[in-house]
Every structure is written in C-alpha cells, then in structure tokens.
C-alpha cells in the first residue's frame, strides 16, 4: 500500500507530515542562540509541499545547526534528505526552486525561469510539433496554445521577458522545419508565406477555419512575449481562505487581479449587467475607478467563480457588506415588451 509518486494527494500528505517544520526551527534557534542572535542569523524557511529552501547569513550556521536539526525532524517522521537535491550555496551562485533560479547579480536579486525548467518546456513543445507532422495547422495550434499559455502564465511574475523572446525564436525555427518537412518540394519563402500570414504589423503562425455553422474563425499561435509581466504581490502568510475573518481579504486579492487582462472582459460584463451601478448603494460605478469583486456565495462555502455568483461593489460598500453581514443579490435584468 502507498501513494503513487506525483499523485494529487501527495502535496496534502506532505503538508500534514511536515507541519510544524518552520515553527520548530525558529523555536530551536531561539533556544540555542537566544532571541537577538537568532534574529540576526536571518534564518528563514520557505516550503512548498516537500520542497523547501532555508536561508541564513552563514554557511557554518546552516551546516552545524540548521541541517542537523531538520534531519532529526525528518527522521522522526520516517523521512530523510535527498542528498542529490540538498546543497548549501551562496546567493551569488544561485539556486533553483519551483522552476525558478534565484540569484544575485551585482548585489541585486533576480528571479528567472531556471535552465532546467526552460529545457523541459522546450522539449515538450518540440514533442508536440514532432507528433503533429500530418495534422492540420489548426490542430497543431490548438495543441500548442495551452502549453504556451500555461507556461507563460506561471513565469509572468518573474524576470522572464528575455527568456520569452528567446523561446519564441526557437519555437519559430522549429515550426519552420515542421513546415519544410510537410512540403519538401517547396521553398522556404513559400512555406513562410503560406503558414505565417500578416496579422497587423507582424507575421504569426495562423489559420482561418470554419465551424459547423459556417462561421469563420482565425486560430493564432500564442506568442510568449505577448504575456504581460506582472510582479507577484506577497500574500499574508496568515491568510486562510476558509476562515470567514479573511473573506474580505480574499475578495481584495481578486479585485487586485482584476487589473490583469484575464479579468477585464468579465468585469465589463458584470458592470453592464448591473447597469453601471453598485447593487448596494445603487450609485453609478465609474468603470475606470477601482471596484471590488464580491462573491454572493463565498468560495469557502462552495460558491463558484462564475459571473452568476459575482457582483461589483464600491470598495466602501464592499466593506459594509462584510462588516454588517448584509445580503446583496444580482439585479433582475430589464425585459423588453
């Protein structure tokens, strides 16, 4: 009996098993070094499931105190370090964590997609292209776009613009070879003109197809460089999405994310459904000002993120709803005669 490696329950089991690791390490260092010295040591632990990084101001401290204590903590739970993945390095040398490389360049910390992660991503794209030699162009684009968008969305919060640009070039030349293999008797110029039509001021791999109703639609290959770089905003470490006391904070996180492109269309739909008015005070909401996204049935209580479960409120009205426990409902749409 056991849990398959990579199973969906593995992260949950890791969190249960390693619960208390961060707190225990802090308490241990305070006992050994005292509160003032332990604070000066700058020892911090960042963990995601069973992967974690420990920082400190000296290699000796990490080797003589921190690592042995963590080894004992793991041993008590039937676990041990992976010696292959465990190493102590200087920040100027850098390290990889969760697909990113953390390193200081001339005293400035930069987080970039790691070389290993980039290589694995490009290998996946290459495999998709190689398996699609005989399929229509639209099918190839439909296979590639989820891979491209998903990877770009994951890395859009770090220093990734140069990596995006380089990969776009590599993917382009891989697709050129794909086109030449499909048409061995055609010239490179013919392949380029055939598969890369002009879209505005640039040329992108695209194809126009029709659905069963005969409507024409254009499928365009997603460009990594089209992904807007948006720096990650730190979430409060005490945040609990299932605690009612944090519901207003959760709504604030969603409101902050509305400024990103993925939320623009949805916000406009909600604004139009409400006739441009706040459902609580019934005063006009200026679409260019900040507005809060409120869930009628809270996510923690099973509510969905669908438009039917969301409303737009003035920030002050949103605070009143949470503070006073007020109920708000979607307005009834006007019906014509």
C-alpha positions, 0 to 999 in steps of 0.5 A, a space after each residue: 500500500 502507498 501513494 503513487 509518486 506525483 499523485 494529487 494527494 501527495 502535496 496534502 500528505 506532505 503538508 500534514 507530515 511536515 507541519 510544524 517544520 518552520 515553527 520548530 526551527 525558529 523555536 530551536 534557534 531561539 533556544 540555542 542562540 537566544 532571541 537577538 542572535 537568532 534574529 540576526 542569523 536571518 534564518 528563514 524557511 520557505 516550503 512548498 509541499 516537500 520542497 523547501 529552501 532555508 536561508 541564513 547569513 552563514 554557511 557554518 550556521 546552516 551546516 552545524 545547526 540548521 541541517 542537523 536539526 531538520 534531519 532529526 525532524 525528518 527522521 522522526 517522521 520516517 523521512 530523510 534528505 535527498 542528498 542529490 537535491 540538498 546543497 548549501 550555496 551562496 546567493 551569488 551562485 544561485 539556486 533553483 526552486 519551483 522552476 525558478 533560479 534565484 540569484 544575485 547579480 551585482 548585489 541585486 536579486 533576480 528571479 528567472 525561469 531556471 535552465 532546467 525548467 526552460 529545457 523541459 518546456 522546450 522539449 515538450 513543445 518540440 514533442 508536440 510539433 514532432 507528433 503533429 507532422 500530418 495534422 492540420 495547422 489548426 490542430 497543431 495550434 490548438 495543441 500548442 496554445 495551452 502549453 504556451 499559455 500555461 507556461 507563460 502564465 506561471 513565469 509572468 511574475 518573474 524576470 522572464 521577458 528575455 527568456 520569452 523572446 528567446 523561446 519564441 525564436 526557437 519555437 519559430 525555427 522549429 515550426 519552420 522545419 515542421 513546415 519544410 518537412 510537410 512540403 519538401 518540394 517547396 521553398 522556404 519563402 513559400 512555406 513562410 508565406 503560406 503558414 505565417 500570414 500578416 496579422 497587423 504589423 507582424 507575421 504569426 503562425 495562423 489559420 482561418 477555419 470554419 465551424 459547423 455553422 459556417 462561421 469563420 474563425 482565425 486560430 493564432 499561435 500564442 506568442 510568449 512575449 505577448 504575456 504581460 509581466 506582472 510582479 507577484 504581490 506577497 500574500 499574508 502568510 496568515 491568510 486562510 481562505 476558509 476562515 470567514 475573518 479573511 473573506 474580505 481579504 480574499 475578495 481584495 486579492 481578486 479585485 487586485 487581479 482584476 487589473 490583469 487582462 484575464 479579468 477585464 472582459 468579465 468585469 465589463 460584463 458584470 458592470 453592464 449587467 448591473 447597469 453601471 451601478 453598485 447593487 448596494 448603494 445603487 450609485 453609478 460605478 465609474 468603470 475606470 475607478 477601482 471596484 471590488 469583486 464580491 462573491 454572493 456565495 463565498 468560495 469557502 462555502 462552495 460558491 463558484 467563480 462564475 459571473 452568476 455568483 459575482 457582483 461589483 461593489 464600491 470598495 466602501 460598500 464592499 466593506 459594509 457588506 462584510 462588516 454588517 453581514 448584509 445580503 446583496 443579490 444580482 439585479 433582475 435584468 430589464 425585459 423588453 415588451 
